[in-house]
Amino acid sequence: MKKSNKQYAKALYEVSKDAPKNHLDEVAKQFLSLLLKDRKLKKIEYIIDEFERYSKNQDGIKEVEVESAGELSKITLSKIKKTFGDNAEIKETTNPNLIGGIRIKVDNIVYDASLKKQLSRLKNQLI
């Protein structure tokens, strides 16, 4: 049976979460041996990304991606963090194509309050 990157990530998390720190090197070696055996070493970056996402999720940390036309002030970012809770981890990116406003992605939900989206809605209403 073919295993997904997410399955490898979950397996690594389950094996490493309660392992003593002095055994993590051995856990990593065994995991790399498994990836080599299963011919998945080329996918290690994706597996690590999945591991980080899964680990944060298990620890109750929300990844909040904030995209805006320009850099947001610390006050605005603080308000966004407060909205999503103290365990929110904010990742900010700029995208001049948004024209103005922001787009926020949490889990698989996108909150789009960009000027580009609002203009698109207006255009659709007028047509």
Buried (B, 14 or more C-beta within 10 A) or exposed (E): EEEEBBEBBBBBBEBBEEEEEEEEEEBBEEBEEBBEEEEBEEBBEBBBEBBBBBBBEEEEBBBBBBBBBEEBEEEBBEEBBEEBEEEBEBEBEEBEEBEBBBBBBBEEEEEBEBEBBBEEEEEEEEE
